[in-house]
Structure formats: structure tokens, C-alpha cells
Amino acid sequence: MELITLACTNHGPDIAPVFIILFVAFTIFVALIATIIKILIICKIFSKAGYCWALGLLMLVPIANIVMGFYLAFADWPIHKELRQLKQPASQRSKQQQIS
């Protein structure tokens, strides 16, 4: 019985607080890296769609991220407008330029 009692007592320093601090710091670091990568990807998507890349930063704002997601999904992208203009015959383009 005396051996079991000696084995259960802890005479060394407690490492649990150090482990918890390191775990929390590592988790925050990984979350920060993942957020940065996500923002870079979203900014690139907005840029390729023809919008200003900075609109991707709105994805960090809680309600704006939902609104911008719907806007990006359902709005007529500037790059598509430009593509439609380029596909029009030259005669229609010259008429539209005269009107504008």
C-alpha cells in the first residue's frame, strides 16, 4: 500500500499550466494563419470577378460577409459585362458609345 501512495504523489513541478498555455498559443496561431489564407483567397476571387480586391476584406465583418456572399453570387460581375460588350458586333458597340 505504501508503494501506491508514493507513486501517486507528485514532487516535481506541475507541467499542466505550461502545456495549456502552449496549446492555446498554437491554436491561436493556426487560426490566424487559416484566417489570413482565407482572406487572401476571397480577395483574389473578388479581383478576378472584376471588383476591387478590398471588398474581400468585408468578409471579416460579421453581417457584411453574408451580404457580400449573396452579392457575389447573384450580381452581374463587371468582368461579364465587359465580356458581353466585347462579344457584340462592332456596329452595336459604336452605337452604344455614341449614346454614352
N, C-alpha and C positions, 0 to 999 in steps of 0.2 A: 504494500500500500504506500509505503514511503517513496518508492521509485516513481509511481504515478504522480504523486504530488510534486516531486522535484521536476519531472518532465513538463508539467503544466505551468509552472511558474516561469515568468519572463523576467530575466535580469538585465537584458540588453535594451538598447534604445528601440522605441516603437517606430517602425517604418511606415505604418499606415498613413499618417498625415502627409508624408513626403510622396507616397505613391498617389494619393488622391490629388495633390497639387499638380504633379506631373501629368496625370491622366486628364485633368481638366484643361491644363495648358495645351496639351497635344490635341484635344478635341476642339478647342477654340481655334487653334492653328489650322487644322484640317478644314473646319467650317469656313474660315476666312479664305483659304485658297480655293475652295469649291465655289464660294460666292464670287470671287474675282473672275474665275474662269467662266461662270455663268453669265456675268455681266459683259465680259468680252464677246462671248458668243451672241448675246442678244443685240449688242451694239453693232456687230457685224451684220446680223440679219436686217436690222433697220437700214443700215447703209446700203446693202445690196437691193433692198426694196425701193430705194430711191429717196428715202427720208434722211434727215440729219441723224448721224450716229448717236448724238447726245440724247435722242428720245429713248434710247435703250436704258439710260440711267433712271428713267421714270419707273422702271420695273422694280426699283428699290423702295418706292413709295407704296404703302400698303393698299390703298384703294385704286391708285393710278395703275398698278400692274394689271389689275383685272380689266380696267377700261382700255388700256393700251393693247392688251392681248386681243380683245374684241375688235378694236380699231384696225390693228394689223391684219386680222383675219378677214374682215369684211369690207374694208375701204378699198377704193381704186388706187393702186400703187402708182406713184409717179413714173416708175420705170415702164409700167404697162401703158400709161398714157403716151409716153414718148414712143414706144414701140408701135402703137396704133397709128400715130402720126407718120412714122417712117414707112409704114406699110401702105398708106394712102397713095393713090396716084398723084403725080406732080401737079396736075391741074387742080385737084381738090385742095392740095396744100397751098398753092398760090392764092386761091380764093379765100382760104381761112386766114392767111397772112394779111390780105388786103382788108378783111373785116376787122382784124385785131388792131 
